Amino acid sequence: MFLYQQKDLPADPVFPADLEKLGYFITEQDQIRKISDPRVEFQFKINKHPRWNEVHREAMNTCIRNIVSTRLRKLGLVTLRLPLISKPTEAHVPILVSKNLATATRIIVVFGEPIQDLGIWAYRTVGNESIDAGSAIAFARAVLRKNDNANGKTSSDQGETALILANTGQLTWHCGAGRAMTLSSWLAMPRGSAVDSPPVMTRRNKIPGNANWQEHVDYVFDEILASRGRLVRKDAKIGVLGLADGGLGAIRYLANNWEDWQPYISAICLSNPLHLAKIDLADQDREDPMSFAYFVSSRCRGYVLTDLPLGLPVTATHDHGCNCYSSGEELNIECIMPRARAHMLQWLEKTFDDPDLCEAEMEFKEIDSERLEIIKELEAEEEEN
């Protein structure tokens, strides 16, 4: 029987959270590429041992998070700690809110995917397309730029919009690091050796009132959006944007509390909707204009994975009780938001502008393959132009 001492075990790998030291740079197109060969994107597999790959990826993701955080702050977003009474050294989860939260007449709240870091839609899009597109930067810029345009107008019906980026992913508190993180980051934290097991989680790693993504969604509604006259205006209208599980959490919360929230919710937009009308809206009367199911059918839309061009209606409508559209993304759920963010924002703005707008339930007919190819060709031409 062999007995290994700690000194005999392979040391845990260490990689600096520095883009240049990792061998990468940001191109003029805002893409991350290898310094030695600008044609090469980020390489995940650099070693046969999975531990090296995981720690190396976390170092790269830390660089990306720092870049995204800096750019979002330049756009005017600030950090809010939850629970609201928590100190910087106590267990808390950070969210980002625009500085005009208390004065805006319109609020867009985004509940992201539980696997992602704050402000990140898809790391793969960050590397492949651009940092702004793969994160909340481009979306936040589009939302807050509308305020700049509105300030030059005299029309009183053009309201100022605030943005809240909730944080359904970083819900594990690392006591040693003194920060909240995703499970992926937790597993990449330093260990005694490269073959040690990950640290065991205890109650000390739970964040009060935000122990999981559903609790976090509930907390944002109950403590941020419901604080009318304190953190938000009493007459502020809310547009909800939910990504996968984040959207499911919002649907479930509102279904259970619709009587309280009906006067304030303007519309809902979902990427990869996960709720099922037969289950999550089973207790709702869809024919009753005051019910949440009726609201979902008329003021909610979803964007799903499909090989159809962006914005075309799809048959997932009947599963979710709302009209669903092609996201322009065929493979990766996390890439729906980068692909369809402009469509989503357009829909939320349209519903803010017209409180009486209702989407009619769509009926579907077969599209022959020849017509579908023409549609795809037209879309390709638009992208080139």
Secondary structure, 3 states (H helix, E strand, C coil): CCCCCHHHCCCCCCCCCCCCCCCEEECCCCCEEECCCCCCCCCCCCCCCHHHHHHHHHHHHHHHHHHHHHHHHHCCEEEEEECCCCCCCCCCEEEEEECCCCCCCEEEEEECCCCCCCCECCHHHHHHCCHHHHECHHHHHHHHHHHHHHHCCCCCCCCCEEEEECCCCCCEEECCCCEEECHHHHHHCCCCCCCCCCCCCCHHHECCCCCCHHHHHHHHHHHHHCCECCCECCCCEEEEEEECHHHHHHHHHHHHCHHHHCCCEEEEEEECCCCCHHHHCCCCCCCCCCCHHHHHHHHEEEEECCCCCCCCEECCHHHHCCEEEECCCCCCHHHHHHHHHHHHHHHHHHHHHCCCCCCCCCCCCCCCHHHHHHHHHHHHHHHHC
